[in-house]
Amino acid sequence: MRLVLDTNVVVSALINPGGKPSQIMKMIFSRKAELYCNSIILNEYETVMLRPKFANKIHSGNVRRLIDIIRKIGISFNPFPGDTKLSDESDQIFYDTARGSGSILISGNIKHFPKEPFIMLPADFLKWFEGGKR
């Protein structure tokens, strides 16, 4: 199972270890799913998680450890730009990476993306996965 995680999912996983995004991260760490990413995505993860507004919720050491783990276990994929252009340029890399790699894109903000079956909320993905539709 191939996944691309929007930054909001990774941030939520660190802030709320018992939440659905955290469950998805555990699937990746236990190799039940593969995380597809690239240097642009990793840079966005790190930049967002180190913002001052998250300083009291996410320890910077945890951010660096998480990025190191993702570098080791993630699958690097650099997509070609697709024909679908998104209104928010920062979302484009996630969409193109998921589409190009045949991955499911998991985001807490699916309204930022076109309505496509490979784009899911964390709760919807877990329900789908647990329902055996892998």
Backbone as ProteinMPNN parsed JSONL, in Angstrom:
{"seq_chain_A": "MRLVLDTNVVVSALINPGGKPSQIMKMIFSRKAELYCNSIILNEYETVMLRPKFANKIHSGNVRRLIDIIRKIGISFNPFPGDTKLSDESDQIFYDTARGSGSILISGNIKHFPKEPFIMLPADFLKWFEGGKR", "coords_chain_A": {"N_chain_A": [[0.851, -1.17, 0.0], [0.688, 2.072, -0.977], [1.369, 5.309, 0.182], [0.92, 8.857, 0.399], [1.472, 11.465, 2.531], [-0.136, 14.364, 3.502], [1.104, 17.419, 4.852], [-0.362, 18.317, 7.089], [-1.322, 15.974, 8.191], [0.944, 14.662, 9.146], [1.843, 16.531, 11.031], [-0.366, 16.489, 12.792], [-0.135, 13.86, 13.685], [2.133, 13.965, 15.315], [1.334, 15.807, 17.266], [-0.938, 14.658, 18.425], [-0.702, 11.746, 19.673], [-2.515, 9.623, 19.935], [-4.333, 9.774, 17.932], [-5.996, 9.422, 14.685], [-4.246, 10.147, 12.464], [-1.805, 9.47, 13.679], [-2.105, 6.715, 13.927], [-1.93, 6.005, 11.265], [0.714, 6.76, 10.714], [1.993, 4.87, 12.335], [1.369, 2.567, 10.913], [2.982, 2.945, 8.716], [5.54, 2.969, 9.908], [5.615, 0.346, 10.824], [5.748, -0.978, 8.5], [3.438, -1.707, 7.138], [2.473, -0.129, 5.258], [3.746, 1.915, 2.605], [5.557, 4.908, 2.534], [5.55, 7.461, 0.292], [7.604, 10.025, -0.826], [9.558, 13.054, -1.188], [12.341, 15.325, -1.558], [11.226, 17.894, -1.517], [8.759, 17.558, -0.239], [9.656, 16.545, 2.251], [11.08, 18.761, 3.149], [8.988, 20.595, 3.445], [7.49, 19.309, 5.482], [9.338, 19.478, 7.632], [9.807, 22.286, 7.822], [7.226, 23.297, 8.429], [6.596, 21.913, 10.831], [8.494, 22.977, 12.513], [7.691, 25.545, 12.95], [7.112, 28.473, 14.939], [4.527, 28.471, 16.12], [4.029, 25.83, 16.739], [5.862, 25.181, 18.628], [5.427, 24.725, 21.385], [4.075, 22.387, 21.274], [5.296, 20.472, 19.703], [8.34, 18.984, 19.995], [11.487, 20.082, 18.881], [13.551, 18.236, 18.558], [12.132, 15.866, 18.19], [11.023, 16.373, 15.719], [13.254, 16.373, 14.022], [14.135, 13.739, 14.407], [11.936, 12.338, 13.377], [11.964, 13.171, 10.678], [14.442, 12.083, 9.926], [13.857, 9.337, 10.209], [11.841, 9.06, 8.284], [13.318, 9.653, 6.0], [14.878, 7.371, 5.915], [13.066, 5.184, 5.72], [11.137, 5.962, 3.92], [10.025, 6.106, 0.503], [11.619, 7.46, -2.133], [10.324, 9.636, -4.509], [10.12, 11.462, -7.361], [7.939, 13.389, -8.951], [6.611, 13.99, -12.288], [5.327, 17.093, -13.353], [1.81, 17.272, -13.363], [-1.221, 17.508, -15.385], [-3.312, 18.57, -13.95], [-3.862, 21.428, -12.193], [-3.492, 22.927, -9.065], [-5.075, 25.267, -6.829], [-3.624, 26.091, -4.612], [-0.319, 26.29, -4.591], [1.495, 24.98, -2.892], [0.302, 22.587, -2.291], [0.494, 21.148, -4.578], [2.77, 19.448, -5.01], [2.251, 17.273, -3.348], [-0.076, 16.2, -4.446], [0.784, 15.627, -7.109], [2.833, 13.794, -6.538], [1.436, 11.682, -5.304], [-0.395, 10.962, -7.348], [1.377, 10.335, -9.464], [2.877, 8.22, -8.383], [1.045, 6.305, -7.893], [-0.201, 6.295, -5.435], [-2.152, 6.591, -2.379], [-3.396, 9.625, -1.349], [-3.374, 11.165, 1.677], [-5.059, 13.486, 3.531], [-5.936, 16.067, 5.815], [-7.271, 18.139, 4.834], [-9.022, 17.813, 2.481], [-10.533, 19.353, 0.832], [-8.865, 21.049, -0.462], [-7.995, 19.757, -2.644], [-8.694, 18.123, -5.828], [-11.776, 16.266, -6.275], [-11.17, 13.056, -6.005], [-10.864, 9.507, -6.1], [-8.511, 8.572, -4.904], [-7.793, 10.311, -2.933], [-8.045, 10.938, 0.426], [-9.527, 11.504, 3.673], [-7.936, 11.082, 6.896], [-9.529, 9.441, 8.674], [-11.342, 8.248, 6.894], [-9.593, 6.815, 5.266], [-8.538, 4.93, 7.13], [-10.863, 3.531, 7.805], [-11.521, 2.44, 5.305], [-9.193, 0.897, 4.859], [-9.232, -0.867, 7.055], [-11.52, -2.184, 6.426], [-10.744, -4.011, 4.64], [-10.207, -3.349, 2.013], [-7.851, -3.145, 0.724]], "CA_chain_A": [[0.0, 0.0, 0.0], [1.474, 3.296, -1.133], [0.735, 6.493, 0.75], [1.54, 10.176, 0.476], [0.817, 12.166, 3.634], [-0.105, 15.822, 3.524], [1.802, 17.911, 6.041], [-1.263, 18.407, 8.241], [-1.451, 14.64, 8.781], [2.187, 14.414, 9.892], [1.803, 17.427, 12.198], [-1.373, 15.951, 13.715], [0.385, 12.622, 14.283], [3.05, 14.319, 16.409], [0.615, 16.535, 18.315], [-1.916, 13.785, 19.067], [-0.24, 10.373, 19.453], [-3.598, 8.643, 19.945], [-5.277, 10.079, 16.862], [-5.989, 8.659, 13.444], [-2.983, 10.333, 11.74], [-0.765, 8.7, 14.352], [-2.316, 5.31, 13.547], [-1.405, 5.861, 9.907], [2.177, 6.784, 10.832], [2.408, 3.57, 12.883], [1.299, 1.612, 9.8], [4.177, 3.17, 7.898], [6.708, 2.523, 10.679], [5.585, -1.121, 10.926], [5.862, -1.45, 7.116], [2.152, -2.133, 6.569], [2.268, 0.806, 4.159], [4.967, 2.603, 2.185], [5.402, 6.354, 2.428], [6.222, 8.057, -0.858], [7.915, 11.424, -0.549], [10.722, 13.566, -1.897], [12.996, 16.381, -0.782], [10.313, 19.036, -1.36], [7.797, 17.179, 0.806], [10.373, 16.489, 3.533], [11.374, 20.133, 3.548], [7.742, 21.186, 3.937], [7.215, 18.713, 6.797], [10.245, 20.039, 8.634], [9.562, 23.718, 7.952], [5.951, 23.53, 9.121], [6.642, 21.42, 12.21], [9.384, 23.824, 13.314], [7.138, 26.894, 13.096], [6.934, 28.865, 16.344], [3.201, 28.144, 16.67], [4.03, 24.445, 17.191], [7.0, 24.989, 19.534], [5.009, 24.173, 22.681], [3.378, 21.123, 21.04], [6.19, 19.525, 19.033], [9.745, 19.212, 20.34], [12.301, 20.127, 17.66], [14.277, 16.971, 18.452], [11.22, 14.876, 17.621], [10.885, 16.691, 14.295], [14.455, 15.898, 13.321], [14.114, 12.274, 14.443], [10.911, 11.876, 12.445], [12.464, 13.399, 9.322], [15.483, 11.069, 9.7], [13.185, 8.043, 10.015], [11.165, 9.084, 6.985], [14.377, 9.557, 4.973], [15.355, 5.99, 5.864], [12.056, 4.204, 5.324], [10.307, 6.481, 2.837], [10.426, 5.817, -0.864], [11.79, 8.731, -2.83], [9.647, 9.694, -5.802], [10.054, 12.816, -7.9], [6.936, 13.311, -10.024], [6.52, 14.97, -13.364], [4.124, 17.911, -13.14], [0.633, 16.773, -14.064], [-2.09, 18.481, -16.057], [-4.218, 19.17, -12.974], [-3.208, 22.486, -11.419], [-4.224, 23.245, -7.84], [-5.045, 26.697, -6.502], [-2.545, 26.301, -3.644], [0.879, 25.673, -5.156], [2.184, 24.11, -1.93], [-0.358, 21.275, -2.315], [0.736, 20.505, -5.872], [3.755, 18.376, -4.914], [1.613, 16.115, -2.722], [-0.999, 15.664, -5.445], [1.559, 15.038, -8.202], [3.555, 12.619, -6.029], [0.463, 10.601, -5.124], [-0.901, 10.547, -8.659], [2.461, 9.729, -10.237], [3.372, 6.982, -7.767], [-0.067, 5.376, -7.659], [-0.41, 6.271, -3.981], [-3.296, 7.254, -1.771], [-3.037, 10.886, -0.696], [-4.154, 11.353, 2.899], [-5.008, 14.89, 3.947], [-7.02, 16.574, 6.655], [-7.887, 19.242, 4.082], [-9.263, 17.305, 1.128], [-11.177, 20.389, 0.009], [-7.801, 21.709, -1.221], [-7.658, 18.884, -3.762], [-9.859, 17.692, -6.625], [-12.458, 15.069, -5.775], [-10.671, 11.865, -6.68], [-10.934, 8.395, -5.141], [-7.242, 8.304, -4.225], [-7.571, 11.351, -1.928], [-8.893, 10.567, 1.558], [-9.303, 11.956, 5.043], [-7.368, 9.989, 7.691], [-10.565, 8.523, 9.18], [-11.87, 7.489, 5.76], [-8.573, 5.849, 4.864], [-8.49, 3.831, 8.107], [-12.095, 2.747, 7.639], [-11.339, 1.715, 4.057], [-8.127, -0.076, 5.065], [-9.699, -1.887, 8.001], [-12.585, -2.923, 5.753], [-10.14, -5.009, 3.765], [-10.236, -2.918, 0.613], [-6.47, -2.901, 0.333]], "C_chain_A": [[0.896, 1.231, 0.0], [0.69, 4.49, -0.613], [1.591, 7.728, 0.538], [0.768, 10.906, 1.561], [0.985, 13.665, 3.478], [0.525, 16.254, 4.847], [0.898, 17.949, 7.264], [-1.45, 17.063, 8.924], [-0.224, 14.328, 9.633], [2.228, 15.271, 11.153], [0.819, 16.882, 13.236], [-0.884, 14.689, 14.412], [1.325, 12.924, 15.447], [2.329, 14.999, 17.567], [-0.305, 15.612, 19.106], [-1.55, 12.327, 18.815], [-1.339, 9.315, 19.452], [-4.569, 8.809, 18.798], [-5.101, 9.22, 15.614], [-4.725, 8.901, 12.599], [-1.827, 9.552, 12.361], [-0.887, 7.21, 14.03], [-1.747, 5.04, 12.152], [0.116, 5.87, 9.926], [2.691, 5.447, 11.372], [2.348, 2.48, 11.816], [2.551, 1.72, 8.929], [5.416, 2.651, 8.626], [6.771, 1.003, 10.782], [5.588, -1.786, 9.543], [4.582, -2.08, 6.566], [1.783, -1.24, 5.392], [3.603, 1.46, 3.847], [4.654, 4.086, 2.037], [6.224, 6.854, 1.254], [6.401, 9.541, -0.587], [9.098, 11.842, -1.399], [11.277, 14.731, -1.085], [12.085, 17.593, -0.57], [9.306, 18.759, -0.241], [8.485, 17.153, 2.168], [10.703, 17.882, 4.044], [10.117, 20.82, 4.087], [7.377, 20.629, 5.314], [8.041, 19.422, 7.872], [9.963, 21.516, 8.887], [8.291, 24.002, 8.748], [6.035, 23.09, 10.578], [7.54, 22.267, 13.11], [8.879, 25.265, 13.437], [6.926, 27.208, 14.573], [5.581, 28.479, 16.93], [3.107, 26.696, 17.162], [5.092, 24.169, 18.248], [6.594, 24.376, 20.875], [4.274, 22.837, 22.529], [4.277, 20.043, 20.451], [7.629, 19.892, 19.371], [10.588, 19.131, 19.066], [13.117, 18.853, 17.474], [13.42, 15.87, 17.855], [11.025, 15.098, 16.125], [12.072, 16.117, 13.537], [14.527, 14.366, 13.299], [13.116, 11.718, 13.43], [11.388, 12.038, 11.0], [13.552, 12.372, 8.981], [14.874, 9.695, 9.436], [12.529, 7.992, 8.644], [12.186, 8.99, 5.85], [14.841, 8.112, 4.801], [14.306, 5.034, 5.307], [11.162, 4.669, 4.18], [10.89, 6.112, 1.482], [10.453, 7.132, -1.625], [11.157, 8.649, -4.219], [9.541, 11.149, -6.224], [9.118, 12.809, -9.105], [7.19, 14.308, -11.146], [5.29, 15.808, -13.073], [2.967, 17.382, -13.987], [-0.151, 17.892, -14.72], [-3.018, 19.205, -15.088], [-3.441, 20.182, -12.146], [-4.095, 22.856, -10.239], [-4.093, 24.732, -7.538], [-3.939, 27.034, -5.506], [-1.312, 25.548, -4.137], [1.581, 24.717, -4.196], [1.55, 22.722, -1.856], [-0.004, 20.47, -3.559], [1.682, 19.322, -5.774], [3.154, 17.114, -4.3], [0.697, 15.412, -3.729], [-0.218, 14.951, -6.558], [2.32, 13.79, -7.758], [2.601, 11.439, -5.869], [-0.004, 10.069, -6.474], [0.187, 9.797, -9.445], [2.945, 8.398, -9.698], [2.269, 5.946, -7.55], [-0.382, 5.222, -6.189], [-1.757, 6.868, -3.602], [-2.767, 8.506, -1.084], [-3.96, 11.07, 0.496], [-3.943, 12.772, 3.382], [-6.189, 15.194, 4.864], [-7.78, 17.691, 5.971], [-8.174, 18.808, 2.654], [-9.96, 18.326, 0.236], [-10.145, 21.163, -0.815], [-7.456, 20.959, -2.5], [-8.899, 18.56, -4.586], [-10.499, 16.46, -5.997], [-12.013, 13.88, -6.617], [-10.63, 10.74, -5.659], [-9.64, 8.112, -4.403], [-6.902, 9.364, -3.177], [-8.564, 11.131, -0.791], [-8.526, 11.323, 2.828], [-8.676, 10.804, 5.828], [-8.415, 8.974, 8.168], [-11.127, 7.656, 8.059], [-10.866, 6.45, 5.278], [-8.548, 4.66, 5.823], [-9.718, 2.943, 7.996], [-11.989, 1.867, 6.394], [-10.316, 0.59, 4.231], [-8.602, -1.226, 5.951], [-10.832, -2.725, 7.418], [-12.058, -3.93, 4.754], [-10.112, -4.624, 2.304], [-8.842, -2.585, 0.105], [-6.244, -3.502, -0.997]], "O_chain_A": [[1.749, 1.399, 0.871], [-0.489, 4.664, -0.922], [2.819, 7.656, 0.503], [-0.461, 10.96, 1.518], [2.099, 14.171, 3.34], [0.474, 15.523, 5.837], [1.347, 17.644, 8.368], [-1.712, 17.019, 10.126], [-0.354, 13.783, 10.73], [2.604, 14.79, 12.222], [1.137, 16.822, 14.424], [-1.179, 14.469, 15.587], [1.314, 12.216, 16.454], [2.681, 14.785, 18.727], [-0.441, 15.763, 20.32], [-2.03, 11.728, 17.853], [-1.098, 8.196, 18.998], [-5.538, 8.057, 18.699], [-4.181, 8.409, 15.515], [-4.174, 7.94, 12.062], [-0.969, 9.033, 11.647], [0.124, 6.524, 13.877], [-1.161, 3.988, 11.898], [0.746, 5.075, 9.23], [3.718, 4.949, 10.911], [3.178, 1.571, 11.811], [3.099, 0.717, 8.472], [6.249, 1.971, 8.026], [7.86, 0.431, 10.823], [5.447, -3.004, 9.432], [4.632, -2.89, 5.64], [0.881, -1.564, 4.62], [4.48, 1.551, 4.706], [3.622, 4.466, 1.486], [7.444, 6.692, 1.223], [5.467, 10.226, -0.171], [9.58, 11.074, -2.232], [10.73, 15.076, -0.038], [12.174, 18.251, 0.467], [9.04, 19.621, 0.596], [7.947, 17.685, 3.139], [10.614, 18.145, 5.243], [10.184, 21.546, 5.079], [7.0, 21.383, 6.21], [7.512, 19.896, 8.878], [9.89, 21.948, 10.038], [8.288, 24.852, 9.638], [5.592, 23.817, 11.468], [7.37, 22.274, 14.329], [9.583, 26.116, 13.98], [6.602, 26.322, 15.364], [5.493, 28.187, 18.122], [2.198, 26.366, 17.924], [5.212, 23.038, 18.718], [7.349, 23.585, 21.442], [3.892, 22.221, 23.524], [4.056, 18.851, 20.668], [8.079, 20.996, 19.062], [10.418, 18.212, 18.265], [13.351, 18.434, 16.34], [13.916, 15.033, 17.101], [10.881, 14.146, 15.358], [11.898, 15.448, 12.518], [14.929, 13.771, 12.3], [13.407, 10.757, 12.718], [11.225, 11.126, 10.191], [13.578, 11.849, 7.867], [15.321, 8.974, 8.544], [12.646, 6.998, 7.927], [11.939, 8.317, 4.849], [15.155, 7.678, 3.693], [14.632, 4.163, 4.502], [10.5, 3.851, 3.54], [12.084, 5.845, 1.345], [9.441, 7.823, -1.743], [11.418, 7.726, -4.99], [8.943, 11.966, -5.526], [9.467, 12.282, -10.161], [7.879, 15.314, -10.978], [4.293, 15.275, -12.585], [3.129, 17.085, -15.17], [0.207, 19.066, -14.624], [-3.461, 20.319, -15.364], [-2.472, 19.828, -11.475], [-5.297, 23.072, -10.395], [-3.123, 25.376, -7.939], [-3.377, 28.129, -5.546], [-1.271, 24.318, -4.104], [2.197, 23.746, -4.635], [2.194, 21.775, -1.404], [-0.182, 19.252, -3.589], [1.432, 18.287, -6.391], [3.512, 16.004, -4.694], [0.702, 14.186, -3.841], [-0.524, 13.81, -6.905], [2.438, 12.833, -8.523], [2.93, 10.318, -6.259], [-0.004, 8.86, -6.706], [-0.076, 8.741, -10.021], [3.378, 7.537, -10.464], [2.535, 4.84, -7.079], [-0.784, 4.148, -5.742], [-2.406, 7.552, -4.394], [-1.8, 8.444, -0.325], [-5.181, 11.124, 0.345], [-2.816, 13.21, 3.614], [-7.282, 14.651, 4.707], [-8.814, 18.14, 6.465], [-7.624, 19.379, 1.712], [-9.973, 18.175, -0.986], [-10.509, 21.858, -1.763], [-6.712, 21.464, -3.341], [-10.023, 18.705, -4.105], [-9.845, 15.706, -5.276], [-12.415, 13.718, -7.769], [-10.388, 10.986, -4.477], [-9.669, 7.462, -3.358], [-5.821, 9.316, -2.59], [-9.776, 11.135, -1.009], [-7.38, 11.725, 3.029], [-8.869, 9.646, 5.457], [-8.192, 7.768, 8.067], [-11.362, 6.463, 8.252], [-11.244, 5.333, 4.924], [-8.538, 3.51, 5.384], [-9.608, 1.72, 8.088], [-12.331, 0.685, 6.433], [-10.55, -0.538, 3.797], [-8.399, -2.398, 5.636], [-11.075, -3.845, 7.865], [-12.832, -4.624, 4.096], [-10.004, -5.493, 1.439], [-8.69, -1.819, -0.847], [-5.138, -3.419, -1.532]]}, "name": "protein", "num_of_chains": 1, "seq": "MRLVLDTNVVVSALINPGGKPSQIMKMIFSRKAELYCNSIILNEYETVMLRPKFANKIHSGNVRRLIDIIRKIGISFNPFPGDTKLSDESDQIFYDTARGSGSILISGNIKHFPKEPFIMLPADFLKWFEGGKR"}
